[in-house]
């Protein structure tokens, strides 16, 4: 059984900060559809900090509908898990992977927002306190049934026996991106909450390593998902997030990266989308006309463009149309 170096030893060796850049290469899962095996792999980003990467893609049976980066951190007193995946099976396989990676027991699950791949794996952690903000807990209660129906349709047998097991504990974080210190075992974390991608987007920063799990605020080389998005607040949140000068950034979707690369990508896309949709609405374009209009090549090359951009239009363009109509009254 592989156990991470004790925190004191890591500090003495001077390796408690940024992990070597070579470690940032993605560890893609090797999915076995016949066996319903997600092929999850844990990749160390720093002593005691692991990411478990999903496919940078849209939901498909071929990838097990595992498109989220989950993670876990050993604290010296137990493991904190960040998000649990899209199904009961994924949660169980993640729990087994953690047990193969560290001898520490799982003691907490942290859910960063209300989207289904953040929590439908909670059944694998039924015996563990599962933390989420009150807004996220309310969102899960409101939308879980629709999530289940949609993902059973998209993902088939991967979803067998999956039922919502909601978060159980309110995670109290100051609004507006203010920091809350959170100590678990020998680890000190910083928690912040912003809005924009959803009404409650939590960021977890491990103070020792500088690794930041930024949830859905940042998309790396992938078209953002927008069912609950508000573009203006999202852009403001990205500005505040960038000001923190993050080291290693773990987005929920897309490659782990250093610094502000993913923040800049997400900002460019949202700024383009905002301007493009405003102009189209002012010109009176219908949704189908907007879908046929040009999109910058950079964005067309990102993961899930063919499906996610269509959803962006469906989710957000009516907001821009209503704003134009409101001004015309």
Residue, then its C-alpha position, 0 to 999 in steps of 0.5 A: x500500500x502506497x502512503x504519501x511522505x509524512x508532512x513533516x518530512x516533506x517540509x524538511x525536504x523542502x518539497x511542500x510547495x509546487x510539485x515538479x512541472x512534469x507531474x502536470x501531464x494528464x493521467x487519462x483513465x482507461x475505461x472498460x465499457x464491458x466491465x463498467x470499469x472507469x479505470x481511475x488513476x490517482x496522480x500526485x500533484x504534491x505530497x498528499x494531494x492527488x487528482x483523479x482526472x476524467x475525460x476532457x469531453x462530453x458525456x458518452x457511454x464510451x467514457x463512462x460519462x466521467x468528465x470530471x476531475x475529482x481529487x483527494x487530500x491526505x491530512x495526517x488524520x484522514x482524507x478529504x475527497x473533492x467531488x465524487x463523480x457521476x454515478x454510484x459505481x464511480x463513487x465506489x471505484x474512487x473510494x477503492x482507489x483512495x484505499x489503494x493510494x493511502x492508508x488514511x481513512x476517508x473522513x470528509x467529502x467536499x462538494x464544490x457545486x450543485x452539478x450532478x457529476x459533483x455528487x452522484x458518486x456520493x453513494x460510495x461515501x455514505x458513511x462519511x460527512x458530505x459538505x456543501x454550501x446551503x445554496x448547493x444543498x438547496x440546488x441538489x434537492x431541487x434538481x437531483x431528480x431531473x439530473x438522474x433522469x437525464x444521465x440515465x438516458x445519456x450514460x446507460x448501464x454506468x448509472x445502474x443503482x445510482x440514486x441521489x445521496x445528498x450532502x449532509x452538512x452545511x459548509x459555511x463560507x463567507x460570500x463574495x470570495x472572502x477567505x475562510x480558513x479550514x483546518x483538517x488534521x495537519x492540513x490548512x485549507x482556504x475556502x472561498x465562494x463565488x458565483x457565476x457558473x452557479x449560484x455557489x461555486x466553492x474553491x478549495x486551496x491547500x495552503x501547503x502545496x498551493x494546489x487549488x481545486x477551482x470547480x466549475x469557475x475555470x474550464x481548461x481547453x473545454x467549452x464551459x457548461x452554462x445551465x445555471x450561468x450568469x456571465x457578468x458575475x462569472x467574469x467578476x469571479x474570474x477577476x478575483x480568482x486571478x488576483x490570488x496568484x494561484x499555482x497549480x489549478x485543478x479545474x473540474x473539466x479539462x487539464x490541470x495547469x499552472x497559473x492563470x492559463x485556464x482563467x484566461x481561457x474561460x474569460x476569453x470565451x465568456x467575453x466573446x460569448x457575451x459580446x456575440x450574443x448581445x450583437x445577435x440579439x440586437x440584430x434580431x437573430x433567431x437561435x438557429x441563425x445564431x448557431x450558424x454564425x461564425x465562431x472563433x477557431x480557438x473555441x471550435x477546437x476545444x473539447x465538447x464544442x459540438x454539443x456544449x456550444x449548442x447548449x450555451x445558446x439554448x441556456x443563455x441566448x434567451x436572456x439576451x433576447x429578453x434584455x433587448x425586448x425590455x429595452x425596446x418597451 
